[in-house]
């Protein structure tokens, strides 16, 4: 037996959860907050990944991908793109920590108006 319409409670409003920003949107926010420091940290980690993979390939690691036929640097670049989410996670974690170093914090405070939109 179905209850009368008046006896049913009104449907609860479903709280709409805000969509999680994409990785690139979070990176842009990081750039706005920390400016060139975020770029420097990103490129340093990228460089370390490329050089690390290149060194591993030179010391005998043999990648089983099409990048292996293109040369060591191309294979190192391809491998660094595979670990891109891990690299960006490291950037998100390390940038605020580096920004706490007093000279870096002073630089960010003095120049924040230059990259804030």
N, C-alpha and C positions, 0 to 999 in steps of 0.2 A: 504494500500500500504506500503510495506516495504522500508525503505530508502536504498540507495545503501551502500554497505559495507564500502566504503571510507568515508561516511558521519557520521558514528557512531564513537563516541569518544572511545578511548582505555579503556579497563576496568581499573578502579582504583585499585591500589595495596592495598590489604587488609593487614592492619597492624596486624601482629600476636602478640597477647597479651601474654606476658610470663605467663606460668602456675603458679598459686598460690601454694607456697610450702605447703606440708602437715603439719599437726599439729606436727608430730614427727620431721620433718625436721626443723621446726621453733624452737622446743625445743632443738635440737642438736646445732643450731646456738646460742641459748641463753646460752647453756652450754659452748660453745667455748668462748663466750664473757665474761661471768661472772663466769665461773668455778664452784667451790664448793658452792658458794652462791646460785646459781640456784637450786642445789640439796637440800640444806638445806631448802630453802623456799618451794620447792615442798613437801618434806617429812613432814615439819611442818604443812602445809595446809592439807595434806593427814591425818596426825595424828589427827588434830583438827576435820576433817570431820568424821573420824571413831568414835572418842570419843563422838562427838556430836550426831551422829545417835544412838550409843549404849545407851547414856543417855536418848535420846528421847524414845527409845524402852523400857527401864527400867521404865520410868515414865508413860507408858501406851499407847504409839503409837503402833498400831498393823499393821505391814506391811501385805498387801494382796498378798504376792508372795510366791514362794517356799522357799525363804530364811527364812521365818518366822518359818518353821518347822525345820530348821537346827540349830537354836540357835540364841541368840542375837548378838553375834560377827559376825557370818556369814551373818546375815541380815544387820548388820551395814556395813560390807564390800561390800555387794551387792548394798546397797543404795549409798555408796561412789563411786562406779563405775558408777552409773547412772549420778552422778553430775561431772564426770571426766572432761568434756569440760569446765565447769564453774571453776573447780579447776585449770586447766591449764591456763585459761584466767586470773585468779587471779595471778598465777605465772608470766605470761608475763607482767602484770601491776606492781606488787609489787617488782619484782627483780630489775629493774632499779631504782626504788625509794629508795630501801634499799641501793643500791650501791652508792647513793649520800651521805650517811652518811660518814663524814670524815674518821673515823678509818676503815670503811669497804672499802672505796675508796682506801686508802693507801694499805690495804691488797691485793686488786685486782691488783693494779699497780705493787706491789713488786713481786707478784707470777704469773702474767699473762703468763709469758714465760713457766711455768710448764704445763699448760693445753692447750696452743695454738699449733696447729698442722701445 
